[in-house]
Amino acid sequence: MQPLRAVWMKIGLKKVDTHEGVTVNALLDSGATGLFMDKKFVEKNKFRMEKLERLVKVTNVDGTHNSGGDITHEVECNVYYKEHRERMSFKVCNLGRTEVILGMPWLMAHNPEIDWEKGDVKLMRCPPWCGKSNEGKGRTKQKERMRGAEEEKAISWVADEKEDWGREEEMEIDH
Protein backbone atom coordinates (compact mmCIF):
# COMPACT_ATOMS: atom_id res chain seq x y z
CA MET A 1 0.00 0.00 0.00
CA GLN A 2 1.33 3.44 -0.95
CA PRO A 3 1.58 6.03 1.81
CA LEU A 4 -1.25 8.55 1.92
CA ARG A 5 -0.01 12.00 0.87
CA ALA A 6 -3.29 13.95 1.01
CA VAL A 7 -6.84 13.50 2.26
CA TRP A 8 -9.70 14.26 -0.12
CA MET A 9 -13.45 14.26 0.46
CA LYS A 10 -16.03 13.93 -2.30
CA ILE A 11 -18.56 16.65 -1.44
CA GLY A 12 -21.67 18.06 -3.05
CA LEU A 13 -21.99 21.80 -3.61
CA LYS A 14 -25.43 23.30 -4.17
CA LYS A 15 -25.88 26.86 -5.42
CA VAL A 16 -28.05 29.00 -3.15
CA ASP A 17 -29.59 30.95 -6.03
CA THR A 18 -30.46 28.23 -8.60
CA HIS A 19 -30.20 25.13 -6.35
CA GLU A 20 -28.10 23.41 -9.02
CA GLY A 21 -25.57 20.96 -7.66
CA VAL A 22 -22.11 19.74 -8.54
CA THR A 23 -19.85 17.08 -6.99
CA VAL A 24 -16.21 17.88 -6.33
CA ASN A 25 -13.18 16.43 -4.55
CA ALA A 26 -12.20 18.77 -1.72
CA LEU A 27 -8.72 18.76 -0.25
CA LEU A 28 -8.47 18.76 3.55
CA ASP A 29 -5.56 21.13 4.21
CA SER A 30 -4.38 21.87 7.74
CA GLY A 31 -2.01 24.49 6.31
CA ALA A 32 -4.84 26.55 4.78
CA THR A 33 -6.23 29.41 6.86
CA GLY A 34 -9.73 29.33 5.36
CA LEU A 35 -12.14 27.79 2.87
CA PHE A 36 -11.20 28.25 -0.78
CA MET A 37 -12.71 27.56 -4.21
CA ASP A 38 -10.81 27.74 -7.50
CA LYS A 39 -11.75 30.68 -9.74
CA LYS A 40 -11.85 28.58 -12.93
CA PHE A 41 -14.09 26.01 -11.19
CA VAL A 42 -16.42 28.83 -10.05
CA GLU A 43 -16.64 30.29 -13.56
CA LYS A 44 -17.07 26.88 -15.26
CA ASN A 45 -19.92 25.94 -12.91
CA LYS A 46 -21.44 29.44 -12.92
CA PHE A 47 -21.47 30.00 -9.16
CA ARG A 48 -22.58 33.49 -8.17
CA MET A 49 -19.62 35.44 -6.79
CA GLU A 50 -20.04 38.20 -4.22
CA LYS A 51 -17.45 40.97 -4.05
CA LEU A 52 -15.67 41.23 -0.70
CA GLU A 53 -15.74 44.53 1.18
CA ARG A 54 -11.96 44.27 1.54
CA LEU A 55 -9.50 42.19 -0.40
CA VAL A 56 -7.51 39.36 1.12
CA LYS A 57 -3.76 39.18 0.38
CA VAL A 58 -2.58 35.76 -0.77
CA THR A 59 0.90 34.67 0.25
CA ASN A 60 2.64 31.52 -0.92
CA VAL A 61 4.32 29.08 1.44
CA ASP A 62 7.69 30.72 0.69
CA GLY A 63 6.34 34.17 1.66
CA THR A 64 6.04 35.55 -1.88
CA HIS A 65 2.86 37.17 -3.21
CA ASN A 66 0.67 34.72 -5.14
CA SER A 67 0.75 35.20 -8.93
CA GLY A 68 -3.04 34.77 -9.02
CA GLY A 69 -3.41 38.03 -7.14
CA ASP A 70 -5.46 38.97 -4.13
CA ILE A 71 -8.83 37.46 -3.20
CA THR A 72 -11.65 39.82 -4.12
CA HIS A 73 -14.74 37.56 -4.19
CA GLU A 74 -16.44 34.77 -2.30
CA VAL A 75 -19.04 32.11 -3.11
CA GLU A 76 -21.73 30.95 -0.72
CA CYS A 77 -23.21 27.48 -1.19
CA ASN A 78 -24.66 24.52 0.64
CA VAL A 79 -22.14 21.73 1.19
CA TYR A 80 -23.10 18.06 1.51
CA TYR A 81 -20.96 15.16 2.71
CA LYS A 82 -22.64 11.82 3.38
CA GLU A 83 -25.53 12.74 5.75
CA HIS A 84 -24.07 16.12 6.74
CA ARG A 85 -24.94 19.50 5.30
CA GLU A 86 -24.06 23.11 6.01
CA ARG A 87 -23.97 26.56 4.41
CA MET A 88 -20.42 27.75 3.77
CA SER A 89 -18.63 30.72 2.21
CA PHE A 90 -15.51 30.07 0.13
CA LYS A 91 -12.93 32.65 -0.86
CA VAL A 92 -12.36 32.52 -4.63
CA CYS A 93 -8.74 32.30 -5.81
CA ASN A 94 -6.47 30.41 -8.19
CA LEU A 95 -5.87 26.91 -6.80
CA GLY A 96 -4.35 25.25 -9.84
CA ARG A 97 -5.54 21.65 -10.10
CA THR A 98 -7.38 21.73 -6.76
CA GLU A 99 -11.00 22.88 -6.98
CA VAL A 100 -11.94 23.21 -3.29
CA ILE A 101 -9.90 23.43 -0.08
CA LEU A 102 -11.32 22.92 3.39
CA GLY A 103 -8.77 24.51 5.73
CA MET A 104 -8.17 24.83 9.45
CA PRO A 105 -11.37 26.71 10.42
CA TRP A 106 -13.44 23.85 9.01
CA LEU A 107 -11.12 21.17 10.39
CA MET A 108 -11.16 22.72 13.87
CA ALA A 109 -14.94 23.08 13.87
CA HIS A 110 -15.62 19.50 12.71
CA ASN A 111 -12.61 17.67 14.16
CA PRO A 112 -13.02 14.80 11.66
CA GLU A 113 -11.89 11.22 12.26
CA ILE A 114 -9.46 10.31 9.49
CA ASP A 115 -8.38 6.78 8.61
CA TRP A 116 -4.88 7.56 7.36
CA GLU A 117 -4.47 4.15 5.72
CA LYS A 118 -7.66 4.32 3.64
CA GLY A 119 -8.19 8.08 3.45
CA ASP A 120 -11.71 7.73 4.87
CA VAL A 121 -13.17 10.76 6.65
CA LYS A 122 -15.91 10.50 9.29
CA LEU A 123 -17.66 13.49 10.79
CA MET A 124 -18.49 12.27 14.29
CA ARG A 125 -17.91 15.46 16.32
CA CYS A 126 -19.66 18.10 14.23
CA PRO A 127 -20.66 21.48 15.60
CA PRO A 128 -24.36 22.16 16.27
CA TRP A 129 -24.96 23.98 12.97
CA CYS A 130 -23.87 21.00 10.87
CA GLY A 131 -27.22 19.44 10.01
CA LYS A 132 -28.00 16.04 8.66
CA SER A 133 -29.72 15.75 5.29
CA ASN A 134 -32.46 13.48 6.61
CA GLU A 135 -33.26 15.85 9.46
CA GLY A 136 -35.27 19.00 9.30
CA LYS A 137 -38.15 17.86 7.12
CA GLY A 138 -40.49 19.56 9.58
CA ARG A 139 -38.27 22.55 10.32
CA THR A 140 -39.81 25.95 9.92
CA LYS A 141 -38.17 28.85 8.11
CA GLN A 142 -37.66 30.55 11.47
CA LYS A 143 -35.64 27.61 12.77
CA GLU A 144 -33.52 27.69 9.60
CA ARG A 145 -32.82 31.40 10.11
CA MET A 146 -31.81 30.76 13.72
CA ARG A 147 -29.54 27.89 12.68
CA GLY A 148 -27.89 30.13 10.08
CA ALA A 149 -27.25 32.86 12.64
CA GLU A 150 -25.81 30.34 15.12
CA GLU A 151 -23.60 28.90 12.38
CA GLU A 152 -22.21 32.33 11.59
CA LYS A 153 -21.44 33.02 15.28
CA ALA A 154 -19.72 29.66 15.72
CA ILE A 155 -17.66 29.98 12.54
CA SER A 156 -16.55 33.44 13.60
CA TRP A 157 -15.58 32.06 17.01
CA VAL A 158 -13.48 29.27 15.45
CA ALA A 159 -11.77 31.66 13.05
CA ASP A 160 -11.28 34.51 15.53
CA GLU A 161 -7.62 33.81 16.09
CA LYS A 162 -6.90 32.83 12.47
CA GLU A 163 -8.06 35.53 10.06
CA ASP A 164 -11.16 37.51 9.24
CA TRP A 165 -12.73 35.18 6.68
CA GLY A 166 -16.29 35.37 8.05
CA ARG A 167 -18.91 37.98 7.26
CA GLU A 168 -19.96 40.44 9.93
CA GLU A 169 -23.55 40.80 8.80
CA GLU A 170 -26.09 38.07 9.53
CA MET A 171 -26.08 35.25 7.03
CA GLU A 172 -29.18 35.18 4.84
CA ILE A 173 -30.70 31.77 4.36
CA ASP A 174 -32.19 31.09 0.92
CA HIS A 175 -35.74 29.72 1.07
Order of alpha helices (4+ residues) and beta strands (2+ residues): beta-beta-beta-alpha-beta-beta-beta-beta-alpha-beta-beta-beta-alpha
